Amino acid sequence: MKIEITDRAAKQLNFIAHREKKPNNALRIAIDSGGCHGFQYFYDLMDSNTTKENDVVFEKNGAKVIVDTISLEMIKGSKIDYTEELIGSQFQVVDNPQAASGCG
């Protein structure tokens, strides 16, 4: 099972780690299936040295993304990206092959 970290996401994670002087910073992603409204993604910055037994760590250019095995089932094959828009900037799960429209 695998996810891809885009260059933009890796660059932003490395920037945050450098700015906050926390070289072990990692992005944790957790997923709730959300029913008819689709997946709900939860993002948090954490110390990569505090992973749990069921966590999987993905790395690109020194940037780390941590996903628990249950959430990974719902986003496998996805990309983790960082977007900057007029309304704000954020990390996002994109191109998720597990997400399908439904209900209705």
C-alpha positions in Angstrom: 0.0 0.0 0.0 1.4 3.3 -1.0 0.7 7.0 -1.2 2.6 9.6 -3.1 3.9 12.9 -1.6 4.1 15.7 -4.1 7.1 17.9 -4.4 5.0 20.9 -3.1 3.9 18.9 0.0 7.5 17.8 0.7 8.8 21.3 0.3 6.2 22.8 2.6 6.7 20.1 5.3 10.5 20.7 5.2 9.9 24.5 5.4 7.7 24.0 8.5 10.2 21.7 10.2 13.0 24.2 9.5 10.9 27.3 10.6 9.8 25.7 13.8 13.2 24.1 14.5 11.6 20.7 14.7 13.5 18.4 12.3 11.4 15.4 13.3 8.1 17.1 12.3 5.8 14.9 10.3 2.3 15.3 8.9 -0.2 12.8 10.4 -3.3 12.0 8.3 -6.3 10.3 9.7 -9.5 9.4 7.8 -13.2 9.1 8.8 -15.4 7.4 6.2 -18.0 10.1 6.6 -20.9 8.2 5.1 -22.8 10.0 2.3 -20.6 13.1 2.6 -17.4 11.2 1.6 -14.2 10.9 3.5 -13.2 13.4 6.1 -9.5 14.0 6.4 -7.8 15.1 9.6 -4.3 16.6 9.5 -1.9 17.2 12.4 1.8 17.9 12.7 3.6 15.6 15.1 7.0 14.3 16.1 7.9 11.4 13.8 9.6 9.7 16.7 6.2 9.1 18.4 4.7 6.8 15.9 2.4 4.0 17.0 2.6 0.3 16.2 0.0 0.5 13.4 1.4 3.6 11.7 3.0 3.6 8.3 5.6 6.3 7.5 6.0 7.6 4.0 9.0 9.8 3.2 10.1 12.1 0.3 13.1 14.3 0.3 13.2 14.1 4.1 9.6 15.1 4.6 7.5 12.5 6.4 3.8 11.6 6.3 2.3 9.2 8.8 -0.9 7.3 8.3 -2.4 4.5 10.5 -3.2 1.3 8.7 -7.0 1.7 8.8 -6.8 5.2 7.3 -4.3 4.0 4.7 -6.9 1.5 3.4 -9.1 4.5 2.5 -6.4 6.6 0.8 -4.0 4.0 -0.8 -3.0 5.1 -4.2 -3.6 8.8 -3.4 -1.4 11.8 -3.5 -0.6 14.2 -0.6 -0.4 17.7 -2.0 -0.1 21.2 -0.6 -2.2 23.9 -2.2 -2.1 27.7 -2.0 -5.2 29.6 -3.0 -6.7 33.0 -2.2 -8.8 31.5 0.6 -5.9 29.8 2.3 -3.2 27.1 2.1 -3.6 23.5 3.1 -2.4 20.0 2.8 -4.8 17.8 0.8 -5.4 14.2 -0.2 -6.0 14.3 -4.0 -6.6 11.7 -6.7 -8.0 9.2 -4.2 -9.0 6.1 -6.1 -10.9 4.8 -3.0 -13.2 7.8 -2.9 -16.4 7.4 -5.0 -19.5 9.5 -5.1 -22.5 7.8 -3.7 -25.7 8.2 -1.8 -28.6 9.4 -3.9 
